[in-house]
């Protein structure tokens, strides 16, 4: 109750500091003593105390009104990295400012369970000057975090009272999901291969040297001896190894995430399983990009999205949905990520799927489509590389 009253005073008027209470008590004491003794100097002391109290209250409010605040754009980071937040405080007046305190309340989702607020004390701000404050804050999970404003406090000129001004200074920080580095992914490598006429012509013995050799490079420790190109090695006087072409299905990839699958009900891990699915989508997307495969992302809330930055921003803000209007699925091969086994029977021909299921049960109608069941029995990167 007392803290709420103190907070209200600081925002609406001024909050007295301990020194103000002491000075106010002395002023009252001097006034009572003066009325009893009729000593003039006691009236003067009491009047000086009251004047200081009134002056400090007025100056504390005026000292922050002319100050201007600016928040610089916050660069996106990946989960686990530190956000860098930069604020600028400008004093446009010809008079200096002192005893200032900047506080930047964090979004509750970014600092769950923490009461500490990033703050910076400024003892002196010269006239027509600019003060830059930069701080970092660790991130633990993906998301889109929004700052409502900044608090500027002043105790000028004597620190007898505090006044707080809240400046509406919205800010947005995007924390991307973690991207795992995949060395291979059979689900993507052969997506659409059944319908690609080039597939049959590329199924040649790996021992051949015509049509499947992409380039020659120097031998590295651990390379297979059967990949050494002896004729070129004899010409250069050092071992040269063939790098073979890896077949890609040649079909545009659409990574589709089932956000309406009631993840908390259908999986034992609930929210953790959905977060794992987000990481899987981001990892598969950039695996496809590294292998020059046309790739897009689809969700029921956003429809088809393409572009690295756009996809990462969408993944940062996605949450499991229990209802609402869903965009129709694209009528082309998909890589479907879901926790609902029944949805596997409605996929277009040539699709693949990744199912989060503790039991591992797959409907009979979906067994004709290649897929992968993730039951949380190992690291995600190893399961996606099966």
C-alpha positions as semicolon CSV with decimal commas, in nm:
position;residue;x (nm);y (nm);z (nm)
1;X;0,000;0,000;0,000
2;X;0,278;0,242;0,093
3;X;0,473;0,165;-0,224
4;X;0,165;0,229;-0,440
5;X;0,110;0,563;-0,268
6;X;0,475;0,656;-0,319
7;X;0,455;0,556;-0,686
8;X;0,141;0,765;-0,736
9;X;0,304;1,070;-0,577
10;X;0,614;1,036;-0,795
11;X;0,407;1,020;-1,114
12;X;0,142;1,281;-1,028
13;X;0,330;1,534;-0,820
14;X;0,660;1,470;-0,641
15;X;0,775;1,202;-0,398
16;X;0,958;1,337;-0,095
17;X;1,300;1,193;-0,026
18;X;1,430;1,123;0,323
19;X;1,613;1,457;0,331
20;X;1,290;1,640;0,248
21;X;1,111;1,475;0,540
22;X;1,394;1,576;0,774
23;X;1,399;1,933;0,643
24;X;1,020;1,958;0,669
25;X;1,033;1,838;1,030
26;X;1,303;2,095;1,115
27;X;1,102;2,374;0,952
28;X;0,797;2,284;1,161
29;X;1,014;2,264;1,474
30;X;1,165;2,607;1,407
31;X;0,820;2,756;1,346
32;X;0,680;2,616;1,674
33;X;0,989;2,737;1,861
34;X;0,953;3,080;1,701
35;X;0,590;3,115;1,810
36;X;0,690;3,030;2,166
37;X;0,999;3,252;2,190
38;X;0,908;3,520;1,933
39;X;1,269;3,493;1,805
40;X;1,295;3,637;1,454
41;X;1,583;3,419;1,343
42;X;1,373;3,109;1,407
43;X;1,105;3,246;1,174
44;X;1,377;3,302;0,913
45;X;1,507;2,947;0,949
46;X;1,157;2,806;0,920
47;X;1,083;3,019;0,615
48;X;1,408;2,917;0,445
49;X;1,322;2,551;0,498
50;X;0,975;2,591;0,351
51;X;1,118;2,787;0,055
52;X;1,370;2,511;-0,019
53;X;1,096;2,250;-0,006
54;X;0,876;2,437;-0,251
55;X;1,165;2,525;-0,483
56;X;1,289;2,167;-0,500
57;X;0,941;2,041;-0,590
58;X;0,901;2,294;-0,874
59;X;1,252;2,250;-1,016
60;X;1,233;1,869;-1,008
61;X;0,928;1,880;-1,237
62;X;1,067;2,148;-1,468
63;X;1,408;1,985;-1,510
64;X;1,273;1,690;-1,712
65;X;1,004;1,859;-1,922
66;X;1,237;2,000;-2,189
67;X;1,448;1,685;-2,225
68;X;1,398;1,476;-2,542
69;X;1,436;1,098;-2,561
70;X;1,499;0,878;-2,865
71;X;1,517;0,500;-2,898
72;X;1,730;0,361;-3,181
73;X;1,604;0,059;-3,379
74;X;1,694;-0,272;-3,215
75;X;1,872;-0,517;-3,444
76;X;1,721;-0,867;-3,457
77;X;1,915;-1,146;-3,288
78;X;1,885;-1,521;-3,256
79;X;1,768;-1,690;-2,937
80;X;2,055;-1,706;-2,689
81;X;2,223;-1,387;-2,811
82;X;2,213;-1,051;-2,636
83;X;1,985;-0,769;-2,745
84;X;2,156;-0,431;-2,776
85;X;1,927;-0,144;-2,674
86;X;2,036;0,218;-2,729
87;X;1,865;0,530;-2,590
88;X;1,957;0,892;-2,649
89;X;1,880;1,176;-2,408
90;X;1,909;1,529;-2,546
91;X;1,919;1,854;-2,349
92;X;1,816;2,134;-2,590
93;X;1,821;2,411;-2,325
94;X;2,099;2,652;-2,237
95;X;2,094;2,531;-1,879
96;X;2,247;2,210;-1,755
97;X;2,054;1,929;-1,588
98;X;2,160;1,717;-1,293
99;X;2,049;1,423;-1,077
100;X;1,876;1,234;-1,357
101;X;1,788;0,865;-1,370
102;X;1,687;0,677;-1,686
103;X;1,487;0,355;-1,643
104;X;1,379;0,131;-1,931
105;X;1,114;-0,119;-1,810
106;X;1,150;-0,446;-2,001
107;X;0,864;-0,637;-2,163
108;X;0,737;-0,894;-1,909
109;X;0,791;-1,180;-2,157
110;X;1,158;-1,089;-2,200
111;X;1,238;-1,095;-1,828
112;X;0,992;-1,336;-1,661
113;X;1,016;-1,336;-1,284
114;X;1,271;-1,054;-1,272
115;X;1,206;-0,726;-1,095
116;X;1,534;-0,558;-1,192
117;X;1,498;-0,278;-1,446
118;X;1,790;-0,149;-1,658
119;X;1,878;0,198;-1,528
120;X;2,141;0,465;-1,582
121;X;2,220;0,749;-1,343
122;X;2,331;1,082;-1,494
123;X;2,492;1,318;-1,246
124;X;2,533;1,608;-1,489
125;X;2,399;1,678;-1,839
126;X;2,559;1,986;-2,000
127;X;2,348;2,233;-2,200
128;X;2,279;2,145;-2,566
129;X;2,437;1,804;-2,523
130;X;2,345;1,448;-2,614
131;X;2,385;1,152;-2,380
132;X;2,383;0,800;-2,528
133;X;2,302;0,499;-2,312
134;X;2,352;0,147;-2,445
135;X;2,281;-0,170;-2,253
136;X;2,252;-0,539;-2,340
137;X;1,999;-0,795;-2,227
138;X;2,021;-1,174;-2,270
139;X;1,753;-1,366;-2,458
140;X;1,642;-1,721;-2,394
141;X;1,365;-1,786;-2,645
142;X;1,230;-1,655;-2,971
143;X;0,959;-1,390;-2,983
144;X;0,863;-1,036;-3,074
145;X;0,905;-0,810;-2,772
146;X;0,767;-0,457;-2,741
147;X;0,874;-0,177;-2,506
148;X;0,597;0,067;-2,402
149;X;0,810;0,362;-2,291
150;X;1,096;0,502;-2,084
151;X;1,091;0,649;-1,735
152;X;1,290;0,967;-1,670
153;X;1,336;1,061;-1,303
154;X;1,482;1,378;-1,158
155;X;1,587;1,478;-0,808
156;X;1,725;1,820;-0,905
157;X;1,852;2,040;-0,767
158;X;1,911;1,914;-0,411
159;X;1,773;1,561;-0,418
160;X;1,497;1,652;-0,171
161;X;1,223;1,504;-0,387
162;X;1,181;1,289;-0,696
163;X;0,960;1,341;-0,999
164;X;0,909;1,076;-1,267
165;X;0,803;1,137;-1,622
166;X;0,702;0,844;-1,843
167;X;0,784;0,904;-2,209
168;X;0,593;0,699;-2,468
169;X;0,887;0,558;-2,660
170;X;0,776;0,232;-2,822
171;X;1,038;-0,017;-2,932
172;X;1,031;-0,361;-3,091
173;X;1,288;-0,637;-3,073
174;X;1,270;-0,955;-3,279
175;X;1,441;-1,268;-3,148
176;X;1,473;-1,526;-3,423
177;X;1,450;-1,900;-3,351
178;X;1,767;-2,107;-3,336
179;X;1,888;-2,240;-3,671
180;X;2,055;-2,581;-3,658
181;X;2,323;-2,668;-3,912
182;X;2,220;-2,982;-4,101
183;X;2,477;-3,175;-4,303
184;X;2,203;-3,368;-4,484
185;X;1,826;-3,403;-4,487
186;X;1,680;-3,691;-4,690
187;X;1,328;-3,553;-4,656
188;X;1,425;-3,243;-4,853
189;X;1,691;-3,394;-5,077
190;X;1,443;-3,613;-5,263
191;X;1,125;-3,408;-5,232
192;X;0,949;-3,433;-5,567
193;X;1,193;-3,692;-5,703
194;X;0,915;-3,939;-5,787
195;X;0,764;-3,697;-6,040
196;X;1,092;-3,553;-6,174
197;X;1,196;-3,717;-6,509
198;X;1,559;-3,627;-6,441
199;X;1,566;-3,854;-6,137
200;X;1,599;-4,179;-6,329
201;X;1,875;-4,046;-6,551
202;X;2,076;-3,938;-6,246
203;X;2,063;-4,275;-6,071
204;X;2,405;-4,392;-6,187
205;X;2,669;-4,587;-6,000
206;X;2,865;-4,363;-5,770
207;X;3,188;-4,515;-5,901
208;X;3,135;-4,351;-6,239
209;X;3,331;-4,044;-6,338
210;X;3,107;-3,906;-6,613
211;X;2,798;-3,699;-6,542
212;X;2,812;-3,697;-6,162
213;X;3,148;-3,532;-6,087
214;X;3,101;-3,169;-5,994
215;X;3,461;-3,061;-5,936
216;X;3,804;-3,178;-5,826
217;X;3,969;-3,064;-5,505
218;X;4,284;-3,149;-5,305
219;X;4,272;-3,462;-5,092
220;X;4,178;-3,415;-4,726
221;X;4,233;-3,657;-4,442
222;X;3,943;-3,900;-4,422
223;X;3,841;-3,888;-4,791
224;X;3,755;-4,220;-4,950
225;X;4,026;-4,368;-5,170
226;X;3,774;-4,459;-5,441
227;X;3,703;-4,089;-5,498
228;X;4,064;-4,010;-5,595
229;X;4,100;-3,907;-5,961
230;X;4,434;-4,070;-6,040
231;X;4,492;-3,914;-6,383
232;X;4,454;-3,558;-6,251
233;X;4,654;-3,644;-5,939
234;X;4,946;-3,763;-6,157
235;X;4,929;-3,442;-6,361
236;X;4,945;-3,208;-6,058
237;X;5,173;-3,423;-5,847
238;X;4,926;-3,435;-5,555
239;X;4,612;-3,629;-5,478
240;X;4,293;-3,483;-5,621
241;X;3,946;-3,600;-5,510
242;X;3,618;-3,595;-5,703
243;X;3,324;-3,408;-5,550
244;X;3,001;-3,575;-5,664
245;X;2,672;-3,409;-5,740
246;X;2,404;-3,470;-5,478
247;X;2,061;-3,514;-5,634
248;X;1,796;-3,265;-5,537
249;X;1,436;-3,326;-5,631
250;X;1,418;-3,005;-5,831
251;X;1,077;-2,913;-5,688
252;X;1,002;-2,592;-5,504
253;X;0,983;-2,667;-5,133
254;X;0,694;-2,544;-4,919
255;X;0,757;-2,588;-4,546
256;X;0,413;-2,597;-4,383
257;X;0,366;-2,574;-4,005
258;X;0,041;-2,690;-3,851
259;X;-0,017;-2,421;-3,587
260;X;-0,369;-2,545;-3,511
261;X;-0,272;-2,896;-3,408
262;X;-0,336;-2,847;-3,034
263;X;0,024;-2,923;-2,952
264;X;-0,024;-2,917;-2,575
265;X;-0,295;-3,185;-2,597
266;X;-0,140;-3,415;-2,858
267;X;0,218;-3,423;-2,728
268;X;0,356;-3,499;-2,386
269;X;0,597;-3,205;-2,398
270;X;0,333;-2,949;-2,499
271;X;0,484;-2,607;-2,563
272;X;0,836;-2,749;-2,586
273;X;0,729;-2,961;-2,884
274;X;0,593;-2,656;-3,068
275;X;0,914;-2,464;-3,001
276;X;1,106;-2,761;-3,139
277;X;0,889;-2,750;-3,451
278;X;0,972;-2,381;-3,499
279;X;1,344;-2,462;-3,475
280;X;1,296;-2,747;-3,723
281;X;1,125;-2,518;-3,976
282;X;1,402;-2,257;-3,951
283;X;1,673;-2,523;-3,986
284;X;1,507;-2,692;-4,284
285;X;1,447;-2,357;-4,452
286;X;1,811;-2,254;-4,443
287;X;1,924;-2,605;-4,538
288;X;1,717;-2,568;-4,855
289;X;1,858;-2,219;-4,914
290;X;2,216;-2,347;-4,884
291;X;2,139;-2,610;-5,147
292;X;1,982;-2,356;-5,386
293;X;1,636;-2,506;-5,356
294;X;1,337;-2,272;-5,408
295;X;1,176;-2,267;-5,065
296;X;0,873;-2,098;-4,908
297;X;0,698;-2,114;-4,574
298;X;0,328;-2,158;-4,504
299;X;0,117;-2,129;-4,192
300;X;-0,256;-2,099;-4,143
301;X;-0,227;-1,743;-4,011
302;X;0,010;-1,599;-4,272
303;X;-0,034;-1,804;-4,588
304;X;0,271;-1,846;-4,810
305;X;0,573;-1,635;-4,707
306;X;0,911;-1,614;-4,878
307;X;1,234;-1,427;-4,812
308;X;1,480;-1,497;-4,532
309;X;1,394;-1,199;-4,315
310;X;1,019;-1,234;-4,364
311;X;1,021;-1,603;-4,278
312;X;1,230;-1,550;-3,965
313;X;1,003;-1,270;-3,845
314;X;0,695;-1,487;-3,896
315;X;0,858;-1,778;-3,710
316;X;0,954;-1,546;-3,424
317;X;0,594;-1,446;-3,363
318;X;0,401;-1,770;-3,431
319;X;0,205;-1,929;-3,147
320;X;-0,019;-2,239;-3,136
321;X;-0,375;-2,152;-3,234
322;X;-0,694;-2,322;-3,115
323;X;-0,928;-2,176;-3,376
324;X;-0,982;-1,896;-3,622
325;X;-0,968;-1,875;-4,000
326;X;-0,695;-2,076;-4,167
327;X;-0,545;-2,009;-4,509
328;X;-0,589;-2,300;-4,756
329;X;-0,295;-2,534;-4,806
330;X;-0,103;-2,491;-5,134
331;X;-0,188;-2,758;-5,391
332;X;0,169;-2,880;-5,438
333;X;0,415;-3,107;-5,254
334;X;0,471;-2,996;-4,894
335;X;0,693;-3,078;-4,604
336;X;0,423;-3,085;-4,336
337;X;0,522;-3,042;-3,970
338;X;0,245;-3,130;-3,728
339;X;0,142;-3,298;-3,405
340;X;-0,190;-3,418;-3,551
341;X;-0,146;-3,761;-3,709
342;X;-0,489;-3,746;-3,877
343;X;-0,384;-3,446;-4,088
344;X;-0,128;-3,660;-4,274
345;X;-0,400;-3,824;-4,485
346;X;-0,496;-3,493;-4,652
347;X;-0,154;-3,398;-4,792
348;X;-0,100;-3,349;-5,166
349;X;0,076;-3,618;-5,368
350;X;0,453;-3,616;-5,336
351;X;0,453;-3,452;-4,991
352;X;0,665;-3,538;-4,689
353;X;0,580;-3,502;-4,321
354;X;0,736;-3,468;-3,978
355;X;0,516;-3,581;-3,690
356;X;0,565;-3,503;-3,320
357;X;0,411;-3,800;-3,146
358;X;0,511;-3,987;-2,830
359;X;0,335;-4,306;-2,942
360;X;0,464;-4,299;-3,298
361;X;0,130;-4,415;-3,448
362;X;0,083;-4,318;-3,814
363;X;-0,252;-4,356;-4,000
364;X;-0,257;-4,617;-4,278
365;X;-0,345;-4,355;-4,538
366;X;-0,026;-4,160;-4,464
367;X;0,220;-4,446;-4,484
368;X;0,250;-4,412;-4,861
369;X;0,414;-4,072;-4,807
370;X;0,768;-4,070;-4,665
371;X;0,792;-3,907;-4,326
372;X;0,965;-3,887;-3,994
373;X;0,829;-3,939;-3,641
374;X;0,997;-3,732;-3,369
375;X;0,937;-3,868;-3,022
376;X;1,198;-3,662;-2,834
377;X;1,442;-3,952;-2,806
378;X;1,750;-3,761;-2,917
379;X;1,890;-3,427;-3,033
380;X;1,673;-3,260;-3,296
381;X;1,960;-3,216;-3,541
382;X;2,028;-3,590;-3,543
383;X;1,661;-3,679;-3,590
384;X;1,622;-3,444;-3,887
385;X;1,927;-3,601;-4,055
386;X;1,789;-3,955;-4,048
